[in-house]
Every structure is written in C-alpha cells, then in structure tokens.
Amino acid sequence: MRDLLALPDLADVPVVAHDDDLDRAVGDVRVLDRARLAAAPGEPPPHGVVGGLAVVDCADGAPGALAGTDVDVALRAAARQRAHALVAVGAPRLPEATRVLALRLGVPLLALPRARATSAISEMMLQVRSPRVRHAEVVCAVADRLGRAPREPTAVLDIVANALQGVVQLQLGNRILHAARSRPHDPAADPGATTVPTVVPLGEVPAPFTDVINGRGTAVLPIRTPDQGSGQLVLVAANRRGGPAWRSMALDALTVAQHPVAAWLGFERLSEERRRHAASAVLDEIAAAGGQLSAQALALALQLGWQPRGWHLALFVRPVSDAPLDLGEMAALEEELRSAGLPVEGLVPRAGGAAGWMTAASSDGLPTVAATVRGVRAAIAELTRRGEPGDVVVGVGSPQSGADGLLRGIEDARRSALLASPHPGKDRVRAHAGHSVERVLASWSGDDLARREAAALIGPVAGTPSEETLRTYLDLMCSVSATAARLGVHRNTVMNRLRRVQDDLRLDLADPATRLALQLALRTAPSTAPSTAPSERR
C-alpha cells in the first residue's frame, strides 16, 4: 500500500482512515461495479478483491454513482471481500461517521479527486501487475533527464525527487548540503506533508541500503570521492509512504544520479583548492613586498573579492594534530563561523594552519574582539555537537588597517592560537592581548625548530613519572620538599627520579642554563606523563 501511495498521482492524496496501517501487500486492483452496489448494497461485489485494492466511483450525479454518504456501502462491500483499502473517486467531503466506519471495519480509505482518477488507476494497476515495468520506467526516465540537464546538484536532485515523488538530499555527515523535494500536484496542498528535508542520522555507511528511518521509507547511497574530508558524503531519498518497491526503485535512481553528483563535487573541490592556493599566493606576494600592495597583487585581491585597503580582524585556525586542515574541514568551519554572525573571508592555507579575516570600511564596522571570540567558540561547539572534526584551536588578532595591517593581524592571530589549549576544559580560542610573558613563550614555542629540539631534549623521559617529577620540580623553584608534597611521594623518591633524569638526559640540573632549557622544552612539548599511581606514592 505504501508503494501505491508514493505514486505521482497519489503522493498528496490523504488517507482518510488507517494512515498507519499501510504495510499490506496488494495483489490486484479492482474497480467495483457502482451500479450493482447502488442497486444491491447488501450483496458481495461481482468481482473478488481479496487482498487487493477496491476502487469505486462516488461522484454525485454520475450515472449509477453512489451518493457521498453512501461510501459506507462500498466500505462494507470492501470489508466483506477483505480488500486492503478502498479508493473513493470523486467523493465529496466525507462525514466523520464514514471515517469512523472505515476505522471500525479496518479498511484504509482514500479520497481521490476525479481529475486524476484515470491516470492514478492506471498507475496503480501497472505497479501491482507489472512492478518491474514501473521500476524500469522511473529509473530510465531519471537517466534520460539527467543526460539532458545541467549537472549542478540542485538540478540533479530536483529531477530525482520529482521522479520518486519524495525528498532527495546530499548529506555530509550530519549536515544537508543540497536538498530537493517533489512538486505537489495540488499547489494548495501542503508540500511538506510527505517531502520535508530532514537530516537522516547515519553513522559510517559502508554500502548502499534501504530501510524505514524516522517513519519514512529511505534509500541511502554513499558517494566515494578522493580526499573526501570531514564526514561521509551520502545521497538520501525518503518518502513517508515509500514501501519496499519504492525503496528499491529509489536506490537504483540514486545510483544513476551519483555519477553527475560525484563529477560536480570533484570539479568544485578542484576549483575551491585552486581559489584557496591563489589567495595564499596573494598573501605571500604582499609579505614579500614588505606589506606593500603591488598593482598585480591588488588586481588578484580584488578578483578574489577582498578589500585589502580596509580594516581587518584576522583569525588563525591551527589543527591540534600535525595533519593540515583539509578542504572539507575548512568549509565546515567557514559555514559555522558565518552562522555565528562572523562574515569571515574564506580560510586561506598558511604554514601551521589557515588564516581568515573580516573586512570593513572602518574599524567600527568590524565585530568586537570579544564578540568574535564568542562566535568562534559557538562554531567549534556546533561542529563538536554534530560529530564533525573540530580538533582545532583558534587565535583572534587585533583590528588592523591596510594590506600590511592584514599581515600583522594574521601574525597576531597566529601567535594567539599558540596560546590556546586543545585539552578538555581548556580554552580553545584566545585573543590578542598585547605583549606578555605568555606571548614571549608562545613565540619561542611556535617555532618549528624549537619544537623539534624540545622533543629531542626531553625524549628519553617523555611519558614517564620522571617527566612529571621534573616538570613539577622546575615549576616549584627546584624545591625537593615542595615537589614531594605536590606529588604525594616521599622526598627520597623525588631525589631518585631527578638523579635518573640527569643520567637519562646526561645533563646537570645544578646548571641554571640547563634548568632554563628544560623548562622551556617542557612548556613546548605537552605533558604525556601519566598521573602518579597510588602505589608510587609510598
């Protein structure tokens, strides 16, 4: 029954009774003899409709037609023959008593407008008697229209949605990128009754499948693309009335549609990558010219939609891991930043992360630094809530003007990002705060060579209780007693560990320069030492 109600001529036809009782296999479609029903309402129908769909003409004024209230006669006839549903063609407004009777008899009742009765009945008969023909017709029609249509996802999804009489969407992780829904036959009907784009909760989809999700017949097809980025890309088709046949047909239609969608996505990815690299090249050219804007750099900047001579407030996004940000992660973060009210220019790949900024004609036109920090926190929180990769820290610079100011603002933001912490409970977003001890340390620890040297220096004790002891000892001004109290161990244990550190690192902790180098190295390399176990405190 669900497959029949998903047909184009029945997609927006309401089920007057038993809308939740449609999982019935229909064996045939029979048109009841309306004249015989009117003449002998108590006799069984002349043609058996056991396990089938009964159709009766109820239009007032038609020769031999039933009156509106006499749909009850057809309902009782359908119930006697154990029909799976009754379709009343051209019925006037049905009274509540008729709906109650349909509920009592257990017969789903549909009211079909006369204007589409002929085509609807033909479609139902074709679906029931030759389902493979109907399946092939729809899939071939999709393939034919896609061969003659533009390849943008919106156009592709629109073609498939109208062929399936449902909603079709391109979903990345838990985010809908594009969606289309079928156009209703009756413009006055509620177009969202069966075709509302809704995020389908999916984990990793290893293969195509069909199921009933959120009460809707659903077909899901993963799209394999190189360097897919954050989240999994899937095509989804759904219809509240879609049964097993509709779901199978929808999956085949999605299979036809996936090729133009994947081709478009590949083209868009290449174009986006080219645009971002061009933007990075413009920043490099401005930097090479000492912050001056050559005619060529100005032309490229304007071509990218920049306003280099305005006021800028920069952001710098730094991934926590060593892996660079991919295009999918940058695009997802850009979208969330804009949703948070921050009109950030497209993120531009830079050494150690990506830079973005907001531009206005004057500093008054820019968001405040505090509002920017709040917006960035909200964007990261939303990415985390959706389960998308958000393992980044962000620095916010200070407002600057001109092309040279843009570079200064990006550098301010980069240094601020070095102060942000990815650890739980810590602040992932930091703003520029002028010169400070933290910024001096961040400038040193942000150097790639310094990080490598720091990791090599403390490598032999990294991740051991000795590292934690050394870190605490240096932070507490080299007091053995204070270190033992902080760690909850005996002072002899502290001394033994410090001797082991000197042996492993081949260094003398009595040397002030050595202690300074070790403290800087420990601040640069995050602690990997486990918490001291109770057994180690004795």
Secondary structure, DSSP 8 states (H G I E B T S, - for coil): -HHHHTSTTTTT--EEE-TT--------EEE--HHHHHH-TTS--SS--TTSEEEEE--TTSTT---GGGHHHHHHHHHHTT-SEEEEET-----HHHHHHHHHHT--EEEE-GGGHHHHHHHHHHHHH-HHHHHHHHHHHHHHHHHTS--SHHHHHHHHHHHHTSEEEEEETTEEEEEEE---SSTTS-TTTT------------S-EEEEETTEEEEEEE---TT--SS-EEEEEEETT--HHHHHHHHHHHHHHHHHHHHHHHHHHHHHHHHHHHHHHHHHHHHHTTT---HHHHHHHHHTT--TTSEEEEEEEEESSSS---HHHHHHHHHHHHHTT------EEETTEEEEEEEESSGGGS--HHHHHHHHHHHHHHHHHTT----EEEEE---EEHHHHHHHHHHHHHHHHHH---STTS-SEEE--SS-HHHHHHHHHT-HHHHHHHHHHHGGGTTSHHHHHHHHHHHTTT-HHHHHHHHTS-HHHHHHHHHHHHHHHT--TTSHHHHHHHHHHHHHS--------GGGG-
